Amino acid sequence: MHFPSLNHEKTIRNAKQVLRNYSSFHKMELSLKITLKSPIISAMPKSATVGNAQEEKIIDKLEERHYAMYYCELIRDVVSIIQDPTYQKIITDTYLCEGISDLAIMLDLNMGKSQYYANKRQALIVFAECMPAFKDARGNMIDIAVYKKN
């Protein structure tokens, strides 16, 4: 048992949430395309604009993409340092690869249902133990490990 002072239920819930977010950030990491639109020239008089809305949109998209890359790299790095290959496979196949069912992972690992789910819970705890505190997209510090109060 790793870190008995951890609140396992809350830590597992947090680990699942962080790993579930991987999919959407990974899609953004892979497919976010920034297209520059040509300006539209019109002879109609307009009031003076303050700022450049198109530039701000581009900057926002770049910041989102940068964060998505940071988030995905962090998750992949943490999974890569998990020493137990079974735990690594469970986390990778469940959360980092799309479309692999628990049943398929169970069969691939040659495990029964209860053994698989016990290993999956332990894999999530190990992931949480390895995951450093990190900043979310808004700059707030997140620590997925939750400790019991004494």
Secondary structure, 3 states (H helix, E strand, C coil): CCCCCECHHHHHHHHHHHHHHHHHHHHHHHHCCCCCCCCCCCCCCCCCCCCCHHHHHHHHHHHHHHHHHHHHHHHHHHHHHCCCHHHHHHHHHHHHCCCCCHHHHHHHHCCCHHHHHHHHHHHHHHHHHHCCCEECCCCCEECCCCECCC
